[in-house]
Amino acid sequence: MAHPDFRLDGRIFATLKEGGRTGMTVLTLEQQREFIESHPGVFEPESGAWGRQGCTRIHLGDADEDVVGHALTLAWQQAQAKGPTVKKARGGAKKKASR
C-alpha cells in the first residue's frame, strides 16, 4: 500500500502514513471510543468501513508518546489474540500461516 505497516503473524495492527505525520492502529470499537473521548484531536476513526471496524487514525504531531504506545500495545495484543492470518493455498484451499 506504499506505506510502512507493522504486523504480527501476517496481521496488520498499525501503519505509518503521510510521511509519518499520521498513523493508524486497529483497536476494538470500545477502545477506539475511549481514545477519541480522552484525546480529542489526536485520535479519530478512519474513513468509512475501516473506521467502523476499529481502524483509528492518530495525528502523531499532537500525540503524547506514552498514549500512542498504549494504543499500539492494545492493537498488538488484539492481533496476538486473533492468531495468524489465514492464507489461501494454491488450488483455493485455505491454509494457516506458520508462526
C-alpha positions, -999 to +999 in steps of 0.1 A: +000+000+000+031+023-003+034+030+034+051+011+063+030-013+082+035-033+114+024-069+115+022-098+139+018-132+122+008-115+090-019-094+107-015-056+103-020-038+137-006-004+128+007+017+098+025+050+092+010+073+067+015+108+052+053+107+057+050+098+093+026+127+102-003+102+108-006+066+118-033+041+121-039+014+146-065-013+149-085-011+182-117-026+194-147-002+190-148+004+227-110+012+228-114+035+198-142+054+215-122+058+247-091+071+229-112+096+209-130+108+240-098+110+261-076+126+235-098+147+211-078+159+181-053+131+184-074+101+176-103+097+151-119+068+132-105+061+098-129+069+069-158+046+060-160+009+069-124+008+081-132+033+109-164+015+118-144-017+123-119+000+147-092+014+125-082+045+143-061+074+128-035+090+151-023+126+145+013+119+156+024+156+159-003+162+185+001+129+203+018+120+236+044+092+231+030+072+261-006+074+248+005+062+213+025+034+229-006+023+249-028+023+218-002+003+198+002-022+227-035-028+228-036-033+190-006-057+192-024-077+219-055-079+199-036-091+168-019-117+190-052-129+204-066-134+169-036-155+158-021-159+124-039-148+093-054-175+071-038-176+036-052-194+006-030-222-007-027-230-044-059-245-057-082-224-034-078-244-002-072-224+029-041-228+050-030-212+083+002-192+081+030-206+102+042-187+132 
